[in-house]
Amino acid sequence: MKKILLLTFLSFVSYQANSQCTTTNATSCLCEDGSANCLLLPDITASWKGISNGGYTEYPQTGAGTNYGGQGSDDGRLRVTGSTPNIGHGSFTVRGQDDNGKRTFLCGNDTVFNVPSTGSFTCPNGYLNPKQLITQRIYHKNGNAMSYEDHYSGSVTYHPSHGHNHVDDWAVMTLRIQTSDPSPLNWPIVGSGAKIGFCLMDYGQCGSTGSTYDGHCRDNNTVYLGGNTLHNVDFPNWNLGGGNYNCSVVEQGISSGWLDVYGKHLDGMWINIPPNTCNGNYYIVLEADKNNIFLEENDDNNWTAVPVTLTQQLSAGSLALPVISSNNSNNLCDGQSITLTATAGSSFLWSNGETTQSITVTQPDSYTCEVTNYCGISTSLPFIVNNVVPNAPVTMGDTVCISGSVVLNATSSGNITWYDSNNNYVGNGNTFTTPVLTASATYFVQNTDSYLDSIHAEPYTNGIGGGGYVTTEQYEVFNSYTNFTLESVLLYSQSAGNVTIQLQDETAAVIATTTVTVPAGSSRATLNFNVPIDSNLRLVGKNITTTGLYRNNNSATYPYEIPNIVSINGASAGASYYYYFYDWEILTSNSTCSSALVPVEAVVLSCAGIGENIPFKKSIKIAPNPNNGKFNIEFETNYSGTLKAEILNLVGQVVYSEDINHSTGLNTWQMNQSSLSKGVYLFNIFFEGKNYTTRMIIE
């Protein structure tokens, strides 16, 4: 990936005599462009032979059994081998430590530097799922001298069951159905595999004719059965990197002319086949470094597509119905859109005439999709898109004389927000008090109605990786960004029995609790927990009387998020575990629609010609009077604003003046004018364009 570098460390390694092309001597190294000064970049590919040569195994939806210890049932899995050769001029090197032995961790939005090279790490901010940032080391040839640059690139996760770090987001596997599009990367996805964290290592050489991995390394692996085979002798910088990379927590990688292989027998190396998939001819698509995190010579050859024939799913022609899903909800606001996606197929015909797998709709209607795939030509059940029209708020403006604040009011069926004339947000709620105004102004108010939706949070099943059945008290930690109801969760139990499920805050105080009876196998547990807005909440499983509930032990990829609703951030036992509660069913106001902006007037009157405000005049009190210069002034107004208070001597000179902010109702001010000479004074209040004067004696 050739793009702006986030951070670069430079280190120079001096020339060493009698070496050739090594990480310490560039004498015999060749640059891709033929120059004498270059970065020696890797080029990661994905081998089609690694998959096609016995590199996949299909299992039926039921009865597959547990074929590899600690990895759960293989029901509905397509296990896949991933082989990723490095055919570039440079080594692919990633490091978990800098040259000083220091590590760097990402704790949510916080980055923690200079962490010692050994020992456990806990985020200072309490974040449960820290990611260790890694650097990609790129060697730099400058004539005969070799140096290197370290660039932050991605992260690793420590897997305690394996005892080493896995590079995150390294490979993604999908099962796709072929269409007329020439690029397999654009074909409809039938099923997906988890993003796999590889322990990057020099597993084997590109070799020679007849060697173990003959045919894995090719100049073009994106064409099935295509590309010219590359052997060790075809790499000008073969073995650059040393050929000894392994699962070290310090440094991992793939040397030039070597490959890493992650077998189908390893945890997480599978694609989950959906239950409504029918037997037929599909393609396995394997993408390495899909997000282009690492720097390479070529970003366009990191994938391969291999044909596979499924034989253990539904019978071809069984007419299993396709399913329509929405990217949001089924409630459509005026001026908005919803994206609908149908089950994968080779062709699509929607009820509105469109012919792609996904469509964007802007009109309420009942939508169906006819999908052609190996199940036959079938039409989905209708997906109803509702038109929702929020209620406009009912408003009431206000007036003030000369200057002051006014109180604007609005009522509605939902949430009210207020905006000024420049469309800047200024407040929410049924009332809004303006700042002090000296001229009339127009404000705007909007009502937002909410509509309940039932949505589900990942992971949807326990198929995210290996695990087993346990009975210990454990929990998931999550943040809730809005109030919602946790309706139910999916459990996998080894036998029938009971389990107590609790919602707790971060101090373990119980917010809600229930005990459910579960059968053997998978079942939904109804919770109906009202979840408040909070962070570090816990969903706890305890008092388990079954022989065990299933949990994943080395394959969780936190966080699992529904934007603006929930983020499941980690488990009580550590970042790689996921405990008990799958496919959270959440009832929330996920769908909202807002009304048009309604103007509300704040009117400032000149008040010219208006008589005295008799109630205000009668409310003015000075106490005590006479006084020694220390006294209280009291008055009552019907709105908030500003008035002017003055003290004048008997010849009309102003000896004190102050602008006083007043509120609606009774106002009392304490004054200290003891510096004034004894005598008779006039206390004057200028309000609504009128003077209100009271005689006062200081003695």
Beta strands, then each sheet from edge to edge (+ up, - down):
strand 1: 8-13
strand 2: 21-22
strand 3: 25-26
strand 4: 37-40
strand 5: 56-58
strand 6: 77-80
strand 7: 82-85
strand 8: 92-95
strand 9: 103-107
strand 10: 110-115
strand 11: 131-142
strand 12: 145-159
strand 13: 164-176
strand 14: 189-192
strand 15: 196-198
strand 16: 204-205
strand 17: 251-254
strand 18: 258-262
strand 19: 270-272
strand 20: 280-288
strand 21: 303-310
strand 22: 324-326
strand 23: 331-333
strand 24: 338-342
strand 25: 347-350
strand 26: 358-361
strand 27: 365-367
strand 28: 369-373
strand 29: 376-379
strand 30: 383-388
strand 31: 394-396
strand 32: 398-401
strand 33: 407-411
strand 34: 415-419
strand 35: 425-428
strand 36: 431-433
strand 37: 441-457
strand 38: 467-470
strand 39: 474-480
strand 40: 484-493
strand 41: 497-504
strand 42: 510-518
strand 43: 521-531
strand 44: 534-542
strand 45: 549-552
strand 46: 560-562
strand 47: 566-571
strand 48: 578-579
strand 49: 582-594
strand 50: 598-605
strand 51: 621-623
strand 52: 630-637
strand 53: 641-648
strand 54: 654-662
strand 55: 665-672
strand 56: 679-687
strand 57: 690-698
sheet 1: 1+ 12- 11+ 4-
sheet 2: 1+ 12- 13+ 14-
sheet 3: 1+ 12- 11+ 8- 17+
sheet 4: 1+ 12- 11+ 9- 10+
sheet 5: 1+ 12- 13+ 15-
sheet 6: 1+ 12- 13+ 20- 21+
sheet 7: 2+ 3-
sheet 8: 5+ 6- 19+
sheet 9: 7+ 18- 16+
sheet 10: 22+ 24- 26+
sheet 11: 23+ 30+ 27-
sheet 12: 25+ 28- 29+
sheet 13: 31+ 33- 36+
sheet 14: 32+ 50+ 37- 34+ 35-
sheet 15: 32+ 50+ 37- 49+ 40- 43+
sheet 16: 38+ 45- 48+
sheet 17: 42+ 41- 44+ 39- 47+ 46-
sheet 18: 51+ 52- 55+
sheet 19: 54+ 53- 56+ 57-
end
